[in-house]
Amino acid sequence: MAVASTSLASQLSGPKSLSQSYSGLRRSCPKLDQSHSSLFQHLSLSSSSSRKPSRAVVAMAGTGKFFVGGNWKCNGTKDSISKLVSDLNSAKLEPDVDVVVAPPFLYLDQVKSSLTDRIEISGQNSWVGKGGAFTGEISVEQLKDIGCKWVILGHSERRHVIGEDDQFIGKKAAYALSEGLGVIACIGEKLEEREAGKTFDVCYEQLKAFADAVPSWENIVVAYEPVWAIGTGKVASPQQAQEVHVAVREWLKKNVSAEVASKTRIIYGGSVNGGNSAELAKEEDIDGFLVGGASLKGPEFATIVNAVTSKKVAA
């Protein structure tokens, strides 16, 4: 199953490359909101070292179960998806992981009827309210009717290609949650935003739009996906990803509640594959992954799911 060679990041960012030594989280600015600047001063990559996990437990800052989602995007045919489902059905997956896949809408029924119950099904998008005269859209009610348990909302391809804004995405999340679907809520900065030192600001604004709209965080998984790393082969270093995940958890603690910050799973997406997932999974605030291209390969996706073993603390 081929994955399109032209990525969203390459379309949006042009020929710029990301310096591996460049952090780009926030540029110094005296006009920054005090709560944001104090949080930024509080964060450091060594912050996770102060947390002492218990013996023989999973090393996670949050209390939620490891979560891995596969976003198949606009890929696949009936035959290739049958092969992928067969590979997933025969894969040996660690039991302490929530696993979800998001096929194209056309193939949701095919996948639901043939995929093991071990793996749940997600939509890739949903409409902002009840279905009706909305050509080309898919409603939450339809996703539930076909057996979906989750929906991906706020993905960068929806934000930056389709043009969905933060508030619209927040409203979509609120409606999906109110109707009983879990939401994989995507956030993340473009390359130019990272280079301008706006990573935290962009992520906070996107989080706030969700927080202002949703009735509860009980059934939300936050997916941090830096746009410059989606489909480009570039991946945030484990330290870069961990630093943003710490910031997201601290924002939730400060602006929602400590309980929500602890319980909400914060997963990473952006060129995750079988070769880098184990190192990423070792970071305490990385609670799983949202996988793109590598989720189209059953054995590799299983390797990513099983990266949860990297979080096990030796007794």
C-alpha positions in Angstrom: 0.0 0.0 0.0 1.7 3.2 -1.2 1.8 6.3 0.9 1.8 9.6 -1.0 5.3 11.0 -1.4 4.2 14.6 -1.2 3.7 15.4 2.5 1.6 18.2 4.0 4.7 19.6 5.7 6.6 19.9 2.4 3.6 21.7 0.9 3.3 24.1 3.8 6.9 24.7 4.7 8.8 24.8 1.4 12.5 24.0 1.2 13.4 24.9 4.8 15.0 22.3 7.0 14.9 21.9 10.7 18.1 22.3 12.6 18.5 19.4 15.0 20.1 21.7 17.5 17.3 24.2 17.4 14.6 24.0 20.1 12.2 26.6 18.9 9.7 26.3 21.7 9.3 29.9 22.5 11.0 33.1 21.5 11.7 35.5 24.4 9.1 38.2 24.4 8.2 40.7 27.3 4.6 40.7 26.3 4.0 37.0 27.0 1.2 36.2 29.4 2.6 35.8 32.9 1.1 32.3 33.4 2.7 31.1 30.1 6.1 32.6 30.9 6.2 31.2 34.4 5.3 27.8 33.0 8.0 28.0 30.5 10.6 28.9 33.1 9.3 25.9 35.1 9.9 23.4 32.3 13.1 21.6 31.7 14.0 18.3 30.1 15.2 17.1 33.5 11.8 17.5 35.1 10.9 13.9 34.4 13.9 12.7 36.4 12.3 14.0 39.6 9.3 11.7 39.2 9.9 8.3 40.9 7.8 5.5 39.4 7.1 2.5 41.6 8.9 -0.7 41.1 7.7 -3.0 38.3 5.2 -0.5 36.9 4.9 1.4 33.6 6.9 4.6 33.7 4.3 7.1 32.7 3.7 10.6 34.1 -0.1 10.1 33.6 -2.2 7.4 34.9 -3.9 6.4 31.6 -3.2 3.2 29.6 -0.7 3.3 26.7 -2.6 4.3 23.5 -1.6 3.7 19.9 -3.7 4.9 17.0 -3.2 4.2 13.3 -4.4 6.9 10.9 -4.7 5.3 7.4 -5.6 8.7 5.9 -6.6 8.5 2.2 -4.9 5.3 1.5 -5.9 1.8 0.5 -8.1 -0.4 -1.7 -10.4 -3.2 -0.8 -7.6 -5.7 -1.5 -4.8 -3.9 0.3 -7.0 -3.3 3.3 -7.9 -6.9 3.4 -4.2 -7.8 3.6 -3.6 -5.2 6.2 -6.5 -6.4 8.4 -5.2 -10.0 8.0 -1.7 -8.9 9.2 -3.2 -7.1 12.2 -5.4 -10.1 13.1 -2.3 -12.3 13.2 -0.1 -9.9 15.1 0.8 -10.5 18.7 0.0 -7.3 20.6 0.9 -6.4 24.2 -2.2 -6.6 26.3 -1.7 -3.3 28.2 -2.3 -1.0 25.2 -5.4 0.5 23.8 -5.1 0.1 20.0 -7.3 2.0 17.5 -7.2 2.3 13.7 -8.8 4.9 11.5 -9.5 3.6 8.0 -10.9 5.8 5.2 -14.7 6.2 5.5 -15.4 4.0 2.5 -13.8 1.0 4.2 -15.0 1.4 7.8 -17.6 -1.3 7.4 -15.2 -3.7 5.7 -12.6 -3.2 8.5 -15.2 -3.4 11.3 -16.6 -6.7 10.1 -13.2 -8.4 9.6 -10.8 -6.9 12.2 -10.2 -8.5 15.6 -12.2 -7.0 18.5 -8.8 -6.4 20.1 -8.5 -3.3 17.9 -11.1 -0.5 18.0 -12.2 1.6 15.0 -12.0 5.4 14.6 -13.3 7.9 12.1 -10.8 10.3 10.6 -13.2 13.2 10.9 -16.8 14.1 11.8 -19.3 16.9 11.3 -19.9 19.6 13.9 -23.5 18.6 14.6 -26.2 16.2 13.7 -26.2 14.9 10.2 -28.4 16.3 7.4 -27.9 18.4 4.3 -24.1 18.6 4.5 -22.7 17.2 1.3 -19.5 15.2 1.6 -19.6 15.1 5.4 -19.9 12.2 7.8 -21.9 12.5 11.1 -21.1 11.2 14.5 -24.3 9.2 14.4 -23.1 7.5 11.3 -19.8 6.7 12.8 -21.4 5.2 15.9 -23.9 3.2 13.7 -21.1 1.5 11.9 -19.3 0.7 15.1 -16.7 3.4 15.6 -15.6 4.2 19.2 -13.3 7.2 18.3 -12.8 10.0 15.9 -9.7 12.0 15.0 -10.3 15.8 15.2 -8.0 18.7 14.6 -5.5 16.9 12.5 -3.1 19.3 10.7 -4.3 18.2 7.3 -7.8 19.3 8.4 -6.5 22.5 9.9 -4.0 23.7 7.2 -5.4 22.1 4.0 -9.2 22.1 4.6 -9.0 25.3 6.7 -10.7 24.3 9.9 -10.0 26.7 12.7 -9.5 26.1 16.4 -13.0 27.1 17.5 -14.7 24.9 14.8 -12.6 21.9 15.8 -13.5 22.5 19.5 -17.2 22.5 18.6 -16.8 19.3 16.7 -15.1 17.7 19.6 -17.8 18.8 22.0 -20.5 17.3 19.8 -18.7 14.0 19.3 -18.1 13.6 23.1 -21.7 14.5 23.8 -22.8 11.7 21.6 -20.5 9.1 23.2 -17.5 9.0 20.8 -14.0 9.3 22.1 -11.9 12.1 20.6 -8.3 12.0 19.5 -7.6 15.7 19.7 -4.7 16.8 17.6 -2.4 19.8 18.2 0.9 20.9 16.8 2.9 23.7 15.3 4.2 24.3 11.7 7.9 24.6 11.0 7.8 28.4 10.7 6.0 28.6 14.1 8.7 26.5 15.7 11.4 28.5 14.2 9.7 31.7 15.5 9.7 30.2 19.0 5.9 29.8 19.1 5.6 26.1 19.7 4.1 26.4 23.2 1.8 29.3 22.2 0.3 27.5 19.2 -0.3 24.3 21.3 -1.8 26.3 24.1 -4.2 28.1 21.8 -5.3 24.8 20.2 -5.7 23.2 23.7 -7.8 26.2 24.9 -10.2 25.8 22.0 -10.9 22.3 23.1 -11.1 23.3 26.8 -13.5 26.1 26.0 -15.9 23.7 24.2 -15.8 20.2 25.6 -18.1 19.0 28.4 -15.5 16.7 29.9 -12.0 15.4 29.3 -12.8 11.9 30.3 -12.8 10.5 26.8 -10.1 12.6 25.1 -6.7 11.6 24.0 -4.4 14.5 23.1 -2.1 13.9 20.1 0.9 16.2 19.7 1.9 16.2 16.1 4.4 18.8 15.0 3.4 19.5 11.4 7.0 19.6 10.2 7.4 15.9 11.3 4.3 14.5 9.6 5.1 12.4 6.6 8.5 14.0 6.2 10.8 11.4 7.7 11.8 14.0 10.3 10.9 13.1 13.8 11.1 15.2 16.9 13.8 13.8 19.2 12.6 12.1 22.3 13.7 15.1 24.3 11.9 17.6 22.0 8.7 15.6 22.1 8.9 15.1 25.9 9.4 18.8 26.5 6.2 19.7 24.7 4.3 16.8 26.3 5.4 18.1 29.7 4.1 21.6 28.7 0.8 20.2 27.6 0.3 18.3 30.9 1.2 21.3 32.9 -1.2 23.5 30.8 -4.0 21.0 31.6 -3.1 21.0 35.3 -3.1 24.8 35.4 -6.1 25.5 33.2 -8.4 22.4 33.7 -7.4 20.3 36.7 -4.7 18.2 38.2 -6.9 15.2 37.8 -7.4 15.8 34.1 -3.7 16.4 33.6 -2.9 13.1 35.2 -5.6 11.0 33.5 -5.4 12.5 30.0 -3.2 10.5 27.7 -0.8 12.6 25.6 0.5 10.7 22.5 3.0 11.7 19.9 2.7 11.7 16.1 5.1 12.6 13.4 7.0 10.0 11.4 6.8 7.4 14.1 8.0 4.1 12.9 9.2 0.7 14.1 12.7 2.0 14.4 12.2 5.0 16.6 9.1 4.1 18.7 10.9 2.3 21.5 13.2 5.3 22.2 10.2 7.7 22.1 8.2 5.5 24.4 10.8 5.6 27.1 9.9 9.3 27.7 7.7 9.6 30.8 5.1 12.0 29.3 4.7 10.1 26.0 1.7 8.0 26.6 1.5 6.4 23.1 1.5 7.3 19.4 -0.7 8.4 16.5 0.9 6.7 13.5 0.5 7.6 9.9 2.4 5.8 7.1 3.8 3.1 9.3 0.3 2.0 10.3 -0.3 0.8 6.8 2.2 -2.0 7.4 0.8 -4.5 9.9 4.0 -6.0 11.3 5.6 -2.5 11.7 2.4 -1.2 13.4 2.5 -4.1 15.8 6.1 -3.2 16.6 5.0 0.3 17.5 2.2 -1.0 19.7 4.6 -3.3 21.5 7.0 -0.4 22.2 5.0 -0.1 25.4 7.6 -2.7 26.8 10.2 0.1 26.7 8.2 1.9 29.4 8.5 -1.1 31.8 10.6 -0.3 34.8 12.9 -3.0 35.9 11.9 -4.5 39.3 
